[in-house]
Amino acid sequence: MADANLQGSALQPAAAAAGRLGCEPATTFWGRLPCEDDAPVAAVPSGGVLVVDTLSHEGLLPEQGQDPVAFFGHHGVPRDLVLDDAVRFAAECRRAPVDGPHVVTGPIRVEGARPGDVLRIDVVRLQRRVPYGVISNRHGRGALPGEYPQGPDEVSVFTPVEERAGGAVGVLPLSDGSTAAARFRLAPFLGIMGVAVAGHERPHSVPPGPHGGNIDVRLLVEGTALLLPVQVDGALAYVGDPHFAQGDGEVALTALEASLRATLRFTVLPAQEAEREYGRLTGPLIVTPDHLVPTGMDEDLDEALKHCVRAAIELLHARFGMDRAHALAYLSAATDFDVSQVVDRVKGVHARIRIADFA
């Protein structure tokens, strides 16, 4: 196939150094998340910063040939724009068919974290590692299982990145072979950010939960933070499932999946301090410059919404002293409740509470 005329270069693995965590077979999980039995592959003090490489699973999966050079070469990507760590990972790693698709980097020990504390992960910087991504619909999954894919084969839409004065955009062809395309703004984020679970069983990488994991909330861009209740000593944090862009819902099954290099700050909030600021967290809470974003999750979307409303009420009660009846009234009048995703078995809802309303 002809060269895809891609703009930009690949951000290949950096040399091993303090403050960096590469995406290698020894530092990753494929399709599972860490539990308390897993040994950390990196450690940081509370407040410490770590640069972490992540890999998209697109082009690595067995049903895609587990050969990223061939997979992306079919779309016109030259070898120097295929990530070396993706090639190594595909060659050396295997996953059980029942496991999830995601490549997860970690676990990372955060010194001083104890069960009952809250771990704050600040997204300091996100760098695109390649100038392209993939959007997939496969396995009869997504928001319309049984209707899409329309044939027996998976659909993986190759999507180049185009640099523009107003910011990079994804270029999505209108159909196979089409020269016309839809262009949409990129907003990179990590779909998976989490902490290890207590116990001896590694969770599946697809469904999110109180530990975070595959929450797929597109608000987690540069300059935001995720707060998670710590379950095990050291927190044993991890990240993965990098995206270049996603719409709320992620209805196809994946959004624009592509590899990122993340600069992250890990801070332990002691239990009492965290409870004063945010109430007793029972699941992920996102903080942006403009919003507090509680979440709710359940296999039933109606129940996920109820969990999110309850979390929002308790957050307003703890942080601003609102009585719960007034908190519910405020949420009804002033807060958007958005569907995070409906494709990860456990569905997600998040609420955007404007901080300025309480200035």
Buried (B, 14 or more C-beta within 10 A) or exposed (E): EEEBEBBBEBBBBEEEEEEBBBBBEEBBBBBBBBBBEBEBBBBBEBBBBBBBBBBBBBBBBEEBBBBBBEBBBBBBBEEEBBBEBBBBBBEEBEBEEEBBBBBBBBBBBBBBBEEBBBBBBBBBBBBBBBBBBBBBBBEEBBBBEEEBBEEEEBBBBBBBBBEEEEEBBBBBBEEEEEEEBEEBEBBBBBBBBBBBBEEEEBBBBBBBBBBBBBBBBBBBBBEBBBBBBBBBBBBBBBBBBBBBBBEBBBBBBBBBBBBBBBBBBBBBBBBEEBBEBBBEBBBBBBBBEEBBBBBBBBEEBEBBBBBBBBBBBBBBBBBBEBEEEBBBEBBEEEBEBBBBBBBBEBBBBBBBBEBEEEE
